[in-house]
Amino acid sequence: MTPALSTSLTKSFIQLVLVSFLYTTGINLQAQAISAAEIRTEMGKILDVLAAYDYDKSRSWLPDLQHLMMEVYKNPEALSEVEPLMIEFLQSDARAAGKQYVCRELGVIGTALSVPVLSELLVAPGMAGTALLALEKIPGAQADQALLKVLVEEDEVLQIAVINSLAARQVTAAIIPLTRLMRSDNEKLALSAISALGSIAGAEAAKNLYDFSDEAPASLKWAVLDARLKCADRFMEGGDKKNAAIIYEKVYQADPPETLKYNALAGKFKTSSEDPYNFILNHLRQEDPEFHPYIIQLAYQLDDGQKLGRIFDDMRESQNIPTLHLFAALASIGDFSVHQEVIASLVDREEEEDVRMAAIRALASIGEPSDALLLAELAASAKGPEKELARQSLYMLPGSKTNEKIRSGIREETGDIRAELIRSTGERNMDEATELLFEFTSDPDPNVRMESIRALGKLASPEILSDLITVLMQTDTRRERQEAERAIYAVTQKMPENADQSASIIGALGNAEDPEVLASLINIIGMIGDGKDLDVLREYLESGEEGVQLAVIRALSGWPDAGPMEDLKQLASSTDDQRKHTLALRGYVDVVLADNQMSNDDKFREIRHAYDLSTSTAEFRIVISGLSRIGSLEALDMAVRLLENPELRKEAEAAVVRIAEQTSWAYPKETTRQLNLVLKKINNKEVEQRIHRILDRIN
């Protein structure tokens, strides 16, 4: 029987047993288990296929092996049937590639029975890695002893790998040989042994590491201290706080690198009977300021009842108060006792920038309602990162009383501070401030008016849309009108799906005497893009006011389908005004491409017509950009022909690539022919590379 046939029969057999059982029972949806004998038979067939497997051959057998192993995992009796078969396979002359797959499975189901053959494979070419992984997973003393025997091998790579496995298995019998190996002249081997002793831990390992501390060469000293910390952590896990504390203290006193020193300090903190406040304060007093950031990190381990803000009072005369890091740590645990110091650092304008930034950030979590005014003042007067950080802290300042303070501040403050407070209402989602904001849309300060309109866009409900339209009609500047347009549109998007979003805006058109206001209302109708409003816009297309007519063209250009296509096409065909011509042409292209119901053939026909209407290089480029979004052979052919025009070559090259990426799937032969033709015409390395990638994919 051929391997392929055997594989097919294996898969068919498993599926047949499962399916036939479901079919015959009709009630029980649980698949019938395959017997241990049947599993043994099928495993034998798969192993026959695996015997000839090599890395460059098909792995079509792999799903069958996976399916069968799922049955093995569920059947304890099958485990004893399959393991001997796998052991026999590993002892055969099968290729290493197949044996590796069997080793992986033995790592899951293997017992002491597999240990001897896996041990032999540790020194076999190409088998050490997978055999070791399997041994590492097999429980029991036999596997431990097999790994220990390998420690005497002279293969450094294998020794280190075995050391790591012994550490992972927590083999206490390895402590003595590892203690010898950590004194090896081979530094890599010694480092691995030291790390493994730390992982195995226990009293014996801890003592041996301690004894080695003084004699260890400089290159190993820190590794020994790290391993001792691992031992201490294991003592803590086991409830032996006393021995853990001894190790943490000794490692800390050894003055290791900062990371190790912090880990030792954190261990001391956990095991110390000293008041947490006094512990941190005493270490701040005793340690070099460079280590202060690490000491402050201990604050993150405090509970809500342990307040550290009084550190500032006790260290008032010190020149090395770690203000920056204290602010960050204490704010993170919500220690309100540091609030006074935070405010003081912000009032002091000469305070260092990083300290001020930490203080501003801290107020977001420990600030009081009255701090809203301070943050608004900072946001109004500061620049760059400090300004943005002050705004963010103002937005995050907690509590309903803060909202009350903001509302009263809006009435009492003026200028930029008032503007910042108004801005915060939108970011804080203060719906209750809506009525107040309408009062300030006519404030003398333009920034206050702008922020009021912007916030209303976030807070106003559809029920008061008409009031917001009134604000638009009363605006004084183009900038405010644009902000009002965005605000009104945002409110219309809050309406139910079946609501007439544009009804209020259309109703206001007849009352808009100012052409600029009329143009703004038309802009909003265009943003909404409701097909039933198309006739309303067409009425204004012939307006004598240029601004209104341009607004209509822009509104039609953003339409979600080709509804206004003929209007834009007609305007582009008839107008002598270059600005209107370009706007209408761009809109014509955009609505054609936006229509999901239009076929590629119809889209290409319209884009080709738009090309004929173009009168400038800029307009030709607009059309070519649109052409690139049509995945048809006609579009590709047109883009290829446009390569002949030197003024449009760059755009045409980009279009060719983009179109070909689409057509290559449905029309591989035709696309290949066109791209090979293009390669002869162009001299652009980047485009050539992209074309070759498409051709490689096709081939």
C-alpha positions in Angstrom: 0.0 0.0 0.0 1.4 3.4 -0.9 1.9 6.1 1.8 -0.7 8.3 0.2 -3.3 5.5 0.1 -2.5 4.6 3.7 -3.0 8.2 4.8 -6.3 8.4 2.9 -7.6 5.2 4.4 -6.6 6.3 7.9 -8.6 9.5 7.6 -11.5 7.7 6.0 -11.6 5.1 8.7 -11.7 7.6 11.6 -14.4 9.7 9.9 -16.3 6.6 9.0 -16.5 5.3 12.5 -17.6 8.7 13.9 -20.1 9.4 11.1 -21.6 5.9 11.1 -22.2 6.0 14.8 -24.0 9.3 14.6 -26.1 8.0 11.7 -27.1 4.7 13.4 -28.0 6.2 16.8 -30.0 9.1 15.6 -30.2 10.3 19.2 -26.8 10.4 20.9 -24.7 13.1 19.4 -21.5 11.8 21.1 -19.1 10.1 18.7 -18.4 6.5 19.5 -14.9 6.0 20.9 -12.5 4.0 18.8 -11.1 0.9 20.5 -7.5 0.7 21.7 -6.8 -2.1 19.2 -8.2 0.0 16.3 -6.1 3.0 17.4 -3.0 0.8 17.5 -3.7 -0.4 14.0 -4.2 3.1 12.6 -1.1 4.5 14.5 0.9 1.8 12.8 -0.2 3.0 9.4 0.6 6.6 10.2 4.1 5.6 11.5 4.7 3.8 8.2 4.1 7.0 6.4 6.2 9.0 8.8 9.2 6.6 8.4 9.9 8.1 4.9 9.0 11.7 5.8 11.6 14.4 5.4 11.4 18.2 5.7 10.9 18.8 2.0 8.0 16.4 1.7 4.2 16.9 2.1 2.7 16.9 5.6 -0.7 15.7 4.4 -0.5 13.0 7.1 -0.4 15.5 9.9 -4.2 16.1 10.3 -4.6 12.3 10.6 -2.0 12.1 13.3 -3.6 14.9 15.2 -7.1 13.4 14.9 -5.8 10.0 16.1 -3.9 11.5 19.0 -7.1 13.2 20.2 -8.6 9.7 20.5 -5.5 8.5 22.3 -5.7 11.3 24.9 -9.3 10.2 25.7 -8.6 6.5 26.0 -6.2 5.4 28.8 -6.1 1.9 27.4 -4.9 3.2 24.1 -2.0 5.0 25.7 -0.3 1.7 26.6 -0.9 0.5 23.1 0.5 3.5 21.3 3.6 4.3 23.4 5.4 1.0 22.5 4.8 1.6 18.9 6.3 5.1 19.1 9.3 3.7 21.0 9.9 1.1 18.4 9.6 3.8 15.7 12.3 5.9 17.4 14.6 2.9 17.5 14.1 2.2 13.8 16.1 3.7 10.8 13.3 6.2 10.2 14.4 9.7 9.3 15.0 12.3 12.0 12.2 14.5 10.6 9.6 11.9 11.4 11.1 11.0 14.7 10.8 14.6 15.8 7.0 14.5 15.5 6.9 11.3 17.5 9.0 12.8 20.2 6.6 15.7 20.5 3.7 13.3 21.1 5.7 11.3 23.6 6.2 14.5 25.5 2.4 14.5 26.1 1.7 10.8 26.6 5.1 9.3 27.5 5.9 7.4 30.7 9.0 6.0 32.2 8.9 3.4 29.4 10.0 6.0 26.9 12.9 7.4 29.0 15.7 5.0 27.8 15.1 5.6 24.1 14.7 9.4 24.5 17.9 9.4 26.5 19.7 7.8 23.7 18.3 10.3 21.2 19.8 13.2 23.2 23.1 12.5 21.5 21.7 11.5 18.1 22.1 13.9 15.2 19.2 16.3 14.8 17.3 14.7 17.7 18.6 16.4 20.9 16.2 19.3 21.0 12.9 17.4 20.6 14.1 14.4 22.7 15.0 16.8 25.5 11.6 18.6 25.4 9.9 15.2 25.6 12.0 14.1 28.6 11.4 17.4 30.3 7.7 16.8 30.3 7.7 13.1 31.4 7.1 12.9 35.1 9.1 10.6 37.4 12.5 9.9 38.8 13.6 7.9 35.7 13.4 11.1 33.6 15.3 13.0 36.3 18.1 10.5 36.4 18.3 10.4 32.6 18.8 14.2 32.5 21.3 14.1 35.4 23.5 11.6 33.5 23.8 14.1 30.6 25.5 16.7 32.8 28.8 14.8 32.4 28.7 15.2 28.6 31.2 17.5 27.1 28.7 19.1 24.7 28.3 22.6 26.2 25.1 23.4 24.3 23.5 20.1 25.4 24.6 20.6 29.0 23.1 24.0 29.2 19.8 22.8 27.6 19.7 19.9 30.2 20.4 22.3 33.0 17.4 24.4 32.0 15.2 21.3 31.8 16.3 20.3 35.3 15.5 23.8 36.6 12.1 23.6 34.9 11.4 20.2 36.5 12.6 21.5 40.0 14.9 18.4 40.4 16.4 18.8 43.8 18.8 15.9 43.1 20.5 18.2 40.6 21.6 20.7 43.3 25.0 18.9 44.0 26.1 18.5 40.4 24.9 22.1 39.6 26.9 23.4 42.6 30.0 21.8 41.0 29.1 23.2 37.6 28.7 26.8 38.9 32.4 26.7 39.6 33.2 25.7 36.0 35.8 27.6 34.0 33.2 27.7 31.2 31.3 30.9 32.1 28.2 30.1 30.1 27.9 26.7 31.8 28.5 28.4 35.2 25.8 31.0 34.6 23.3 28.4 33.6 24.0 26.3 36.7 23.7 29.4 39.0 20.4 30.4 37.4 19.1 26.8 37.7 20.0 26.7 41.4 17.9 29.8 41.9 15.0 28.2 40.2 15.2 25.0 42.1 15.7 26.9 45.3 15.3 25.4 48.8 17.5 25.6 51.8 20.4 23.6 50.2 20.5 25.6 47.0 20.3 28.8 48.9 23.2 27.8 51.2 25.4 26.7 48.3 24.8 30.0 46.5 25.6 32.0 49.6 28.8 30.0 50.2 29.8 30.7 46.6 29.1 34.5 46.8 32.5 35.5 48.2 34.6 33.3 45.9 32.6 33.9 42.7 34.5 35.8 40.0 33.3 39.4 39.2 31.6 38.2 36.0 29.3 35.9 38.0 28.6 37.9 41.2 25.4 39.6 40.0 24.1 36.3 38.6 24.6 34.7 42.0 22.8 37.5 43.8 19.9 37.2 41.2 19.7 33.4 41.9 19.7 34.1 45.7 16.7 36.5 45.2 14.9 33.7 43.3 15.5 31.5 46.3 14.1 34.2 48.6 11.0 34.5 46.5 10.4 30.8 46.7 10.8 30.9 50.5 8.1 33.6 50.5 5.8 31.5 48.3 6.2 28.7 50.8 5.5 30.9 53.8 9.1 31.0 55.1 9.2 34.7 55.7 12.2 34.5 58.0 14.7 33.0 55.6 13.4 35.1 52.8 14.0 38.3 54.8 17.6 37.2 55.6 18.4 36.8 51.9 16.7 40.0 50.8 18.7 42.0 53.4 22.1 40.4 52.5 21.5 41.0 48.7 20.5 44.6 49.4 23.6 45.2 51.4 25.8 43.8 48.7 24.9 46.9 46.7 24.1 45.2 43.4 23.0 46.9 40.1 19.8 49.0 40.6 17.3 46.5 39.2 18.6 43.7 41.6 18.8 46.2 44.4 15.2 47.2 43.9 14.0 43.6 43.8 15.9 43.1 47.1 14.3 46.3 48.5 10.8 45.2 47.5 11.5 41.8 49.2 12.6 43.7 52.4 9.4 45.8 52.2 7.2 42.7 52.1 9.0 41.0 55.0 9.6 44.0 57.2 7.6 44.5 60.4 8.4 48.2 60.2 5.6 50.7 59.5 5.5 51.1 55.7 5.7 54.9 56.0 8.8 54.7 58.2 10.3 52.1 56.0 10.1 54.3 52.9 11.0 57.5 54.7 14.1 55.9 56.3 15.4 54.5 53.0 14.8 57.9 51.3 17.0 59.4 54.0 19.7 56.8 53.8 20.0 56.2 50.1 21.6 58.1 47.3 19.1 60.3 45.5 19.7 58.4 42.3 18.0 55.4 44.0 15.0 57.4 45.2 12.8 56.6 42.2 13.1 52.9 43.0 12.3 53.5 46.7 9.2 55.5 45.7 7.9 52.6 43.6 7.2 50.8 46.9 4.2 53.2 47.3 2.5 51.2 44.6 2.3 48.3 47.0 0.5 50.2 49.7 -3.2 49.8 50.5 -5.7 52.7 50.7 -5.2 53.1 54.4 -1.5 53.8 54.3 -0.9 57.5 53.5 2.5 58.9 52.6 1.9 62.5 51.9 3.5 63.4 55.3 6.8 62.5 53.9 7.0 66.1 52.6 6.8 67.4 56.2 9.4 65.1 57.6 11.8 65.8 54.7 11.1 69.5 54.4 14.7 70.5 55.1 16.2 67.9 52.8 17.6 69.1 49.5 16.8 65.8 47.8 13.1 65.4 48.2 12.1 63.1 45.3 9.1 65.3 44.4 8.6 64.2 40.8 8.4 60.5 41.6 6.5 61.0 44.8 3.8 62.9 43.0 3.4 60.1 40.4 3.4 57.3 42.9 1.2 58.9 45.6 -1.3 60.1 43.0 -1.5 56.6 41.5 -2.7 55.2 44.9 -5.0 58.1 45.6 -3.1 59.6 48.5 -4.9 62.9 49.0 -2.5 64.0 51.7 0.0 65.0 49.0 -2.5 67.5 47.6 -1.1 70.6 49.3 2.4 69.9 48.0 1.0 69.4 44.5 -0.8 72.7 44.5 2.3 74.5 45.9 4.5 73.2 43.1 2.0 74.6 40.5 1.7 78.0 42.2 5.5 78.2 42.2 6.1 79.3 38.6 9.9 78.7 39.0 9.4 75.0 39.8 11.1 72.6 37.4 9.1 71.6 34.3 9.1 67.9 35.0 7.9 68.4 38.6 5.1 70.7 37.3 4.0 68.2 34.8 3.9 65.4 37.4 1.9 67.7 39.7 -0.6 68.5 36.9 -0.9 64.8 36.1 -1.5 64.0 39.8 -4.4 66.3 40.1 -6.4 64.1 37.7 -6.7 61.6 40.5 -6.3 63.5 43.8 -7.6 66.9 42.7 -10.5 68.7 44.5 -13.4 70.6 42.8 -11.7 73.9 43.4 -8.7 72.7 41.4 -10.8 73.0 38.2 -10.2 76.7 38.1 -6.4 76.3 38.6 -6.3 73.7 35.8 -8.3 76.0 33.5 -5.9 78.8 34.3 -2.9 76.6 33.5 -4.5 75.5 30.3 -5.2 79.1 29.3 -1.7 80.4 30.1 0.6 77.4 29.4 1.9 76.2 26.0 2.7 72.9 24.4 2.6 69.7 26.5 1.8 71.5 29.8 -1.3 73.1 28.2 -2.6 69.8 26.9 -1.8 68.0 30.1 -3.7 70.6 32.1 -6.7 70.2 29.8 -6.6 66.4 30.2 -6.4 66.6 34.0 -9.3 69.1 34.0 -11.4 66.7 31.9 -10.6 63.8 34.3 -11.0 65.7 37.6 -13.6 63.5 39.4 -16.9 64.4 41.0 -20.2 66.1 40.4 -19.1 68.9 42.6 -16.4 69.6 40.1 -19.0 70.1 37.4 -20.8 72.6 39.7 -17.5 74.4 40.1 -17.0 74.5 36.4 -20.5 75.9 35.8 -20.0 78.7 38.4 -16.5 79.4 37.0 -18.0 79.9 33.5 -20.2 82.7 34.9 -17.5 84.3 37.0 -14.3 84.0 34.9 -13.6 85.7 31.7 -11.5 85.4 28.5 -9.3 82.3 28.0 -10.0 80.8 31.4 -13.8 80.9 30.7 -13.1 79.4 27.2 -11.2 76.5 28.8 -13.9 75.8 31.3 -16.5 75.8 28.5 -14.3 73.5 26.5 -14.2 71.0 29.4 -18.0 70.7 29.5 -18.0 68.9 26.2 -15.1 66.7 27.1 -16.7 65.9 30.5 -20.1 65.2 28.9 -21.8 67.8 31.1 -25.3 67.7 29.6 -26.6 69.9 32.4 -24.4 72.8 31.0 -26.3 72.9 27.7 -28.6 75.8 28.5 -25.7 77.8 30.0 -23.6 77.3 26.9 -26.2 78.9 24.7 -25.9 82.1 26.7 -22.2 82.3 25.8 -22.6 81.8 22.1 -22.9 85.5 21.9 -20.1 86.4 24.3 -17.9 89.3 23.2 -14.8 87.0 23.3 -14.6 85.1 20.0 -12.8 82.1 21.7 -15.6 81.8 24.2 -18.1 81.8 21.4 -16.1 79.2 19.5 -15.8 76.9 22.5 -19.4 77.2 23.3 -20.5 76.2 19.8 -18.0 73.3 19.8 -19.2 72.0 23.2 -22.9 72.3 22.1 -22.1 70.0 19.2 -21.1 67.4 21.7 -23.8 68.0 24.3 -27.0 69.3 22.6 -29.9 66.9 21.9 -31.9 66.8 18.7 -34.8 68.5 20.5 -32.9 71.8 20.6 -31.5 71.6 17.1 -33.5 74.6 16.0 -31.7 76.7 18.7 -28.4 75.6 17.4 -29.5 76.6 13.8 -30.4 80.0 15.2 -26.8 80.3 16.6 -25.5 79.6 13.2 -27.6 82.3 11.6 -26.3 84.8 14.2 -22.6 84.0 13.8 -20.2 86.8 12.9 -17.2 85.0 11.4 -16.5 82.3 8.9 -14.7 80.3 11.5 -17.7 80.3 13.8 -20.0 79.3 11.0 -17.8 76.4 10.2 -17.8 75.3 13.8 -21.6 75.7 13.9 -21.9 73.6 10.8 -19.9 70.8 12.4 -22.0 71.1 15.6 -25.3 71.0 13.8 -24.3 68.0 11.8 -23.1 66.2 15.0 -26.5 66.8 16.6 -28.4 65.4 13.5 -26.4 62.2 13.8 -27.9 61.7 17.3 -31.4 61.4 15.7 -33.1 58.0 15.3 -32.3 56.2 12.1 -35.6 56.8 10.5 -35.8 60.5 11.5 -35.7 63.3 8.9 -32.3 64.7 9.8 -32.3 67.6 7.4 -35.9 68.9 7.9 -34.9 71.7 10.4 -32.1 72.8 8.1 -34.2 72.9 5.0 -36.9 74.8 7.0 -34.3 77.4 7.8 -33.2 78.0 4.2 -36.0 80.4 3.4 -35.1 82.6 6.5 -31.4 82.8 5.6 -30.9 86.3 4.2 -27.1 86.2 4.5 -25.7 84.3 1.5 -22.8 83.0 3.7 -25.3 81.6 6.2 -27.3 80.1 3.3 -24.1 78.5 2.1 -23.5 77.0 5.5 -26.9 75.5 5.7 -26.4 73.9 2.2 -23.0 72.5 3.4 -24.8 70.7 6.3 -27.4 69.3 3.9 -24.5 68.0 1.8 -22.9 66.4 4.9 -26.2 64.6 5.8 -26.5 63.4 2.2 -30.2 62.4 2.3 -31.3 61.5 -1.3 -34.7 63.2 -0.9 -32.9 66.6 -0.4 -31.4 66.5 -3.9 -34.2 68.6 -5.4 -33.8 71.2 -2.7 -30.1 71.6 -3.6 -30.8 71.8 -7.3 -33.0 74.9 -6.7 -29.9 76.7 -5.5 -27.6 75.4 -8.2 -28.4 78.4 -10.4 -28.1 80.9 -7.6 -26.7 84.3 -8.5 -24.6 84.2 -5.3 -21.3 82.6 -6.2 -20.7 81.4 -2.6 -24.0 79.7 -2.5 -23.5 78.0 -5.9 -20.0 76.8 -4.8 -21.6 75.4 -1.6 -24.2 73.5 -3.7 -21.4 72.0 -5.9 -19.5 70.9 -2.8 -22.6 69.5 -1.2 -23.5 67.5 -4.4 -19.9 66.3 -4.6 -20.1 64.6 -1.3 -23.3 62.7 -2.1 -23.2 59.0 -1.2 -24.4 57.9 -4.6 -24.6 59.0 -8.2 -27.8 60.9 -7.8 -26.3 64.3 -8.6 -24.1 62.9 -11.4 -25.9 64.4 -14.3 -26.1 67.8 -12.5 -22.4 67.9 -12.0 -21.6 66.6 -15.4 -23.8 69.3 -17.0 -22.2 72.0 -15.0 -18.7 70.8 -15.8 -19.7 70.8 -19.5 -21.2 74.3 -19.6 -19.5 76.6 -17.1 -16.7 79.0 -18.2 -15.6 79.6 -14.6 -12.5 77.5 -14.1 -13.0 77.2 -10.3 -16.5 75.9 -10.8 -15.4 73.6 -13.6 -12.8 72.0 -11.5 -15.1 71.6 -8.5 -17.9 70.1 -10.6 -15.5 67.8 -12.4 -14.1 66.5 -9.1 -17.6 66.0 -7.7 -18.6 64.2 -10.9 -15.8 61.7 -10.4 -16.4 61.3 -6.7 -20.1 60.5 -6.9 -19.5 58.0 -9.7 -17.0 56.2 -7.6 -19.2 56.4 -4.4 -22.1 54.6 -6.0 -21.9 50.9 -5.0 -24.8 50.0 -7.4 -23.0 51.1 -10.5 -21.0 48.5 -12.4 -17.3 48.9 -13.3 -18.2 49.2 -17.0 -20.6 52.1 -16.2 -18.1 53.7 -13.9 -15.4 53.5 -16.5 -17.7 55.1 -19.2 -18.3 58.1 -16.9 -14.7 58.5 -15.9 -13.7 58.4 -19.5 -16.2 61.1 -20.2 -14.8 63.1 -17.3 -11.4 62.8 -18.9 -12.7 64.3 -22.1 -14.2 67.2 -20.1 -10.9 68.0 -18.4 -9.1 71.2 -19.4 -6.0 71.3 -17.3 -3.2 69.1 -16.0 -4.7 69.3 -12.5 -8.1 68.1 -13.7 -6.5 65.2 -15.7 -4.8 64.1 -12.5 -8.1 64.2 -10.7 -9.6 61.9 -13.3 -6.6 59.5 -13.3 -6.8 59.2 -9.5 -10.5 58.1 -10.0 -9.6 55.8 -12.8 -7.2 53.9 -10.5 -10.1 52.8 -8.3 -11.9 50.9 -11.1 -10.7 47.3 -11.3 -11.5 46.6 -15.0 -9.4 45.7 -18.0 -10.7 48.8 -19.8 -9.4 51.0 -17.0 -6.0 49.3 -17.0 -5.7 49.7 -20.8 -6.5 53.4 -20.5 -3.9 53.9 -17.7 -1.3 52.1 -19.8 -2.0 54.4 -22.8 -1.7 57.5 -20.5 1.9 56.5 -19.8 2.8 58.2 -23.2 1.9 61.6 -21.7 5.0 62.9 -19.9 3.0 65.3 -17.7 0.7 62.5 -16.5 3.3 59.7 -16.4 3.7 59.6 -12.6 -0.1 59.5 -12.0 -0.5 56.9 -14.8 2.1 54.6 -13.3 0.4 54.7 -9.9 -2.9 54.0 -11.5 -1.5 51.0 -13.5 -0.3 49.4 -10.3 -3.5 50.0 -8.4 -5.7 48.8 -11.1 -3.5 45.7 -11.8 -3.7 44.7 -8.2 -7.5 44.4 -8.6 -7.6 42.9 -12.1 -4.9 40.3 -11.4 -7.3 38.1 -9.6 -10.1 37.8 -12.2 -7.9 38.4 -15.3 -4.4 37.1 -14.6 -3.4 36.5 -18.2 -4.6 39.9 -19.5 -3.1 41.7 -16.5 0.3 39.9 -17.1 0.4 41.0 -20.7 -0.3 44.6 -19.9 2.2 44.7 -17.0 5.0 43.2 -19.2 4.2 45.9 -21.7 4.4 48.6 -19.0 7.8 47.3 -17.8 9.2 48.1 -21.2 7.9 51.7 -21.0 8.9 52.9 -17.6 12.0 53.7 -15.7 10.8 53.8 -12.1 12.4 51.3 -9.7 9.7 51.5 -7.1 6.9 51.0 -9.6 8.9 48.2 -11.3 9.2 46.4 -7.9 5.5 46.7 -7.3 4.7 45.3 -10.7 7.1 42.4 -10.2 5.4 41.5 -6.9 2.0 41.4 -8.7 3.5 39.2 -11.5 5.1 36.9 -8.9 1.8 36.5 -7.2 0.0 35.7 -10.4 2.6 33.1 -11.4 
